[in-house]
Amino acid sequence: MTRRTVPLLLILVIVLSATIATGCIGGSTPTTTFTESYPTDTFSEASSIDNSHPTSSGKNIPTDAIKVYVIKVIDGDTIDIAFPNGTTDRVRFLGVDTPETSASRNKPNEYDHITDLKCLASWGVEAKFFTRDYLLNRVIYIQFDPDAGKRGYYGRLLAYIYLENGTDFTALLVKKGYARVYTEGKFQKEHEYLSYQRTAESKKLGLWGCEIGQYADTSTVTHVATTGEIAIVKIHYDAGGPNVRDTEVLNDEYVVLKNKGSKAVDLKGWVIMDEANHKYYFPSVILQPGQEIVLHTGRGSNTSHDLYWGSKRAIWNNDHDTAYLYDAQGRLVDKFSW
């Protein structure tokens, strides 16, 4: 009995080991690590989203480009995307670099001889708006470059961006003067993009106008259609007047929003921010048609007419700043500059 049991057990162990080994060898390992999961139904609905930009057959889209859906715009050269299988990732546009949206995060002479960092920041903001207008909630195509590799130093995907009509959006940023060519890295389109940059520089387009003090026009209030027409109608940024420190009367620094539409709007999940990326997330508060609500910088108890940021210091710069208002879906609703 014992002599027969041992060989049988050995045979079972060998068979099981072989089965497990075969299963491991036969399995596939994803070549890309994604950051999070995203519902696949969002991607399937992407093709039905209205695209206000001209489209064509898209015959200029590279054959090796991958179809994705843009779920968030981080700045002028960085987006979050969803793949058809529902996974998501962050993409850094390959070969280009848009200015930072805050002056303190820009560097002198990074864009040739430009040293006006506030001017660069204004164009960084415009670049973000430009990218948001063209890409957010739309289907695009991304293409990798073997010279650059699929991922950069910070783990983000590196790719060229193509619109559905075949337009190289990455190149468009350079042509319009919203970006410089990022020559610090290797990529196949460097010489092509540099030719676009030379033209933009010679015409002082976009950020290249900073060499002659040409700021982006951020004073124009822009509205994007949402469930209502919520607008920033006033910002009292100099709390207490010129002879009083803002920190002494923080609640006299405030923003006034007004519902100019015909429908009530719940502001839950909306965000308002300044150029330095200070953000306030609105609680659930219903703004009726024609109603105004005041957001104070300091502390207090929220009511249906007054909200409080809870900050211990001033938010809005007295000399120059911009307020950006986004709805719960991350769409720019309004901006207010001075």
Secondary structure, 3 states (H helix, E strand, C coil): CHHHHHHHHHHHHHHHHHHHHHHHHHCCCCCCCCCEECCHHHHHHHCCCCCCCCCCCCCCCCCCCEEEEEEEEEECCEEEEECCCCEEEEEEECCEECCCCCHHHCCCCCCCCCCCHHHHHHHHHHHHHHHHHHHCCCEEEEECCCCCCCECCCCCEEEEEECCCCCEHHHHHHHCCCCEECCCCCCCCHHHHHHHHHHHHHCCCHHHHHHHCCCCCCCCCCCCCCCCCEEEEEEECCCCCCCCCHHHHHHHCEEEEEECCCCCEECCCCEEECCCCCEEECCCCEECCCCEEEEECCCCCCCCCEEECCCCCCCCCCCCCEEEEECCCCCEEEEEEC
